[in-house]
Amino acid sequence: MTFKELHKNFEKNETDLFILQKEEGFSRYILIRSLSNDHLKELINTNTGKNVQKGKAEELYELLFSSQITNNEIIHYINNK
């Protein structure tokens, strides 16, 4: 499932998270959703070569979701913070 599809389904009030969690990419999506904007920017700036200073959370989620950073690298970052 693409980021936009996951995001759209997650934002619906009637979404069944039990079903959604079975979708490919959901673990990555929910992991990224757990981060604050400042942490998203730091991860994007450090790992993508982009210099993001501001942006809406949804845009930052998508940038990080689409990047090459692995889930393990995100988890390592969270554990260090």
VENGI-V736971 format. One record per run of one state. SS is the DSSP state (2 for helix, 1 for strand, 0 for the rest). FROM is the first residue (numbers start at 1). TO is the last residue. Records with the same first field share a line. If there is no record, write none. Layout:
SS->FROM-TO, FROM-TO
This chain:
0->1-2, 12-16, 21-25, 34-36, 49-56, 66-70, 81-81
2->3-11, 17-20, 26-33, 37-48, 57-65, 71-80
